[in-house]
């Protein structure tokens, strides 16, 4: 299990099964004949998404099995990606190359708000002496888009692009709280409830109550729900229309920062930083 974010409504929503960490958001609807849908391109993305922390390198057969492609189809795509520099191989095993990062950084560089957010987050980390991160929502995951670590020896190993299950992280609950009730219901209908620790909200009513609480109070604290010993607090980043577009957090170790201390001493500077970034984002888009 990855190290958490310190590593991050209405009742009666149905609880279903599949994984809480899909590789990427699904398209709004299945392509229909006549749609402007390039199947070969979609299959290429499926091949890229088949690589993960649990499968950093794969054989041709493994890629084919992961994606549902034939060996011949998977081979053509892998060799194309290799020619373009996005995949490397030793002749047997395939792996993504560092060039794949260009795709993610292209997204980040297209959003000027992260250039605005970073110096504010650096000031926040300097003030509170704990790490700070920003994330966006992708399906039932949060995806880290910016992280400013603390200089302490004990710190979490998370970077840009890291994914965590949204329902059990402070940033995830803030982001889920920003959805409409209908959108929240749609997200949680595919959620697999599971107890990561003794502190995890592993039943739907409790989880919904904590998401609703985050919506009401405008921030969220999660204490050791995804991994023992890890605690974080998050606030929303909003656009000019007041819509939640990202989340900002402070994370720490529960053995040195209690929930009460985090709320009393870290929440005020976190809220100020989130408000500053939100104002700057709104001004930058005028």
N, C-alpha and C positions, 0 to 999 in steps of 0.2 A: 504494500500500500504506500502511495506517495506521502511524503511529509506534508501535513496540512498547512493552512495559511497562516499560520504563523509562518503558520504553516508555512473557509469559508468555505381577502380570502374568505373563503367561505367554507364552513364545515360541511361534511358529507361528501367530500370529493372522493372519487373511487381510487383505490390503491390497486395497481396492477403489477406487472412483472418486469419487463426488460431492464437492461443495465442503466444505471444512472449516469454513466459516462460514455455517451456515444462518441464516435471518432469525430463527427462533425454534424452540424445541423442538417436535417433532412430537407429536401426541397419542399415547397408548399404543397405540391401535388404531383402525382406521377405523370410523367410526360405522356401526351396523347399524340396519336398520329397527326402530323401536320404542324405540331409545335416546333418552334425553333430550338431544337434540342440536339446537341452534338454528342451522340452516344460514345464515340471513341474518346472524346475529351473527358466525359464523365468517368469512363473506365480508367483513364489515366489518373484522375484524382483518387479513385478508389484504391489504386495500387499504392499511391503515395500515402494514403491514410492507413494502409495495412501495416505500415511500420510504426512502432510505438516503443515505449520504455520496456514493455514486456517482450517485444519482438523487434529489437534493433537491427537484426540482420536475419535474412530468410533465404531459403533455397527457392528455386523457381516453383517447385511443387507446393511449397508452403504459401507463396504469394497467390498462386492459382486457387488454392483451397480457401484462403482468407477472403478472396474477392469474388469467388464463384466463376472466375474466368477459366477458359481452357488453358492448358499449358502453352499452346502456341500463341494464344492471345496475350497471356501474361508476359511471355517472352518478348513479343514485339514491343509491348509497352515499356518493359524494363530496358530493353536495348535502346529505345528512343530516348528515355530519360537519361540513360548513360551517355548517349551522344550529346545531349543537351547539358550534361554536367550535373544533373540532379541526383544521380544514382552512381554508386561505385560497386565494383565486384572484383573478387579474387578468382573468378572462374567458376565458383560454386555458390558462394553466399553473396547476396546483394544487400546493400545498405544505402541509406540516404547520405548524400554528400553535404558539406557545409553550405554549398550554394543554395540548398533548399531554404535556408534562413532568409534569402533575399525575398521570397514570397511573403513571409510574415512581416519583414521590415517594410516592405512596400505598403502594407496595410497601415502600419504604425506611422510611417512618414506621411501618409495621406491625411492623417488626423492631427492638425496643428495643436489640438488641446493637450497632447502629451508633451510637446515642447514647452507649453505653458505650465503644465503640472509638475514637471520634474524639479525645478528650483524650489517650488513651494514644498514639495515632499522632502527635499534635502534639508530645508529649514526645519521642518517638522521632526525629522529624525535627529537632527542636532539638538533640538529642544527636549525631546522625550527620551532619547538614548535607546530607542527601540526601532526595529525595522518597519518600513511602511511600503505598501504595495497598492497598485490599482488594477482592477480587473473588469472585464465585461462578461455578459451572459451569452452562452452559446448552448442552446438546448437546456439540458439539466446540469451543465458544467459551468464553472467560471474559468476564464482564461486570463492568465496574468499578462498584462500589457506593459506594465512598468513596475520596477521594484528598486527601492533604495535601501540597502542593507545597513544594519548597525555595524559598528566595529568590534562588537563583543566576540569573544572566542566561540561561545555557544550560540549558533544561529542556524536558521533553517536553510535547507538547500533547495530553494525554489528560484526559478528565473522566468524571464519573459517566455511565454508560450506554455508554461506549466498549466495543467488542468486539475481541478478538484471538483468533487460533487457539490453543486450549489446548495442543496438543502441543509448541509451540515457545516457550512462555513459562514462567517459573519458577513463577508461581502456577498456571498450567494443569497443569503436571506434578504439583505438590503435590496438586491437586484430583483429577486422574486417579488418582494413587497411592492416594487414599482410597477408590476404588471396589473392589468385589470383582472377582476375576478374570473372572467371567462378565459383569459389567457393563462392565468395561474392554474385553473382547472385543467386546461389542455396539457400544460407541462407536467403536472403531478399525476396525470392519468397513466403515465408510463413509468412512474417511479417505483423502484424496488426498495422497499424499506428494509434496513438492516442495521443491527447494533454494532457500530465500529468500536465503541467503548461502553463502559458502564454508565456513562453520562449521555449517551446518544439519545436524541428524540427519535425513537424507532417506531412510533405509531403515528398515524396520520393526524388524529385530533391534536396531539401535542405539537407536532411539527407545524400545523396550520396556525395554532395559537401563537407560536413563536414568530412566525412570519407576519401575522397580523400585528403582534406587538411591535415588531420592527417598523411596520408601516405607520403605526400610530405615533411612536415616539421619535421616529426619524433617524434612528441608529440601531445597531444590533451588536450584542456581545455574545460570543460563543465560547464556552468554557469546556475544553477537553472533549468535545463531541466527536471529532474526527480522529484524534489521536491523543492518548494520555499525555498530560504535561504541557499541552499547547493551548494557548488562549489568545483571542483576538477581538478587536472591536472595530466596527466599520460604519461609515456614513455614505449616503448617496452623493453622486456627482450629477448635477442636473443641467439640462439645456435651458435656453431662453423661455421655453414653454413650460418649464417646471417638470419635465419628464426625466426620469432616471435613465441615464445613458451609461453609467459606469459606477464603480464603488471604490472607495478609498479606505484602507485599514491601517491599524497599528497592531503588530503581533508581538507576543512575548512568551516567556516561560512561566507556567503557572506556579512553579516552586519559588519564584521570586516576585511575581506580580499577581496578586489576588484579583478576583472579579471586582471586589469593592474598590480596591486601589486603582484599578484600571478605569473604572467609571468615574472616580473622583478626580484623578490627576491627568489621565490621558484623553478622556472624552472631550473636555473643553478645547484643547489645542487641535484635536482631530476635527471637530466641527468647524472651527475657524478656518482650518486649511481647506476643508471640503467646500465651505462657502466661498473662499477666495478663488479656488480653482473654478467653481461653477460660474462665478461672476466673470472671470477672465474668459471662459469659454463662450459665454453669451456675448461679451463685447467683441470677441474675435470674429464672430460670425455675422456681425451687423454689416 
